[in-house]
Amino acid sequence: MILSLKSLQSLRSLRSLRFRKRRRKFPLSRIGLYLFLFSAALCFLMPLYLMLVTSFKSMEAIRDGNLFAWPWDASFAPWLAAWSSACTGLVCEGIQGGFVNSLAIVIPSTLIPILLGAMNGYVLSFWRPRGANILFGILVVGAFIPMQVMIFPLVRVLAAVHLVSSLPGIVIVHTIFSMPMMTLLFRNYYAALPHELFQAARIDGGGFFRIFFQLLLPMSTPILVVAAIMQMTGVWNDYLLGLVFAGHDHLPMTVQLNNIINTTTGTRQYNVNMAATILTSLLPLTLYFVSGRWFVRGIAAGAVKG
């Protein structure tokens, strides 16, 4: 009993000594890291703060020149003007029309590439047809080709099938440009799954689509969230493809935001411009904050491993 008490006392003293050593080492080893992280966060948050406070200021307060001043006379009038009455060209209807157009583009441009990318990753990981590695290499190379190089050929191809300046045309373009990344994500995720699951499903009589929809897709929630966040954010924030392929009737929110900011008629309304900018970026920000936990989980589950 005496030996056991002595051993317990020695164990406690050893733990306290280790804790003291860790507590001593913490400030010296981590202070630089926390300073760097704080500085990086400040660099990213400062523009957002400036946009937010400017969007609530009146033009008189903006002309005072104090960018960082808090808007004590805050007003939602710039936000209402940005949404419903700001001029996006010859029409002064705000960016609400662009919001509807962006939703019409984003929804199919997210669902279709994710479904095709998941199916491509499923085929390349489990069925492995002849030349699968060559096809996968070609898709990965396509991710590094600048989109500016492919715009003119795509315009000619879509013009030949009468899909230029149409909603199906811009959806097809986004699907083409997203295929390399979507295939890479799902292929690497499925490659980390046990191949025995696929073999057992084949022995039980599962076919191509039954295995995909009933076995793999229910197991793919983390990577589906990662792919949805990446694709939806990329399509929503796109400007160049929307400007070239969407047409006048389907201009996305980013194009109409550019028209509001670069208008040359009348006085430049900086508060309206900032409000329109925040409204344009509100959906991807909300999406990330709501599903950020799933995004990190999907990355950690093998989304970027190969």
DAVEN-V968414 format. One line per field, one symbol per residue. ss: DSSP state (H for helix, E for strand, - for the rest). psi: psi as a letter, one per 40 degrees, with the letter a starting at -180 (. if undefined). Layout:
ss = ???
psi = ???
This chain:
ss = -HHHHHHHHHHHHHHHHHHHHHHHHHHHHHHHHHHHHHHHHHHHHHHHHHHHHHH---HHHHH-------------HHHHHHHH-----------HHHHHHHHHHHHHHHHHHHHHHHHHHHHHHHH----HHHHHHHHHHH----HHHHHHHHHHHHHH------HHHHHHHHHHHHHHHHHHHHHHHHH---HHHHHHHHH----HHHHHHHHHHHH-HHHHHHHHHHHHHHHH---HHHHHH--HHH--HHHHHHHHH--------HHHHHHHHHHHHHHHHHHHHHHHHHHHHHHHHHH---
psi = dddddddddddddddddddddddddddddedddddddddddddddddddddddddeiiddddedegdeihgdfiiedddddddeeihfbehgeaedddddddddddddeddddddddddddddddddgihedddddddddddeehhdddeddddddddddefeifidddddddddddedddddddddddddeiheddddddddeehaddddddeddddeeddddddddddddddddehddddddedidefhidddddddddeiehahhgdddddddddddedddddddddfdddddddddeedei.
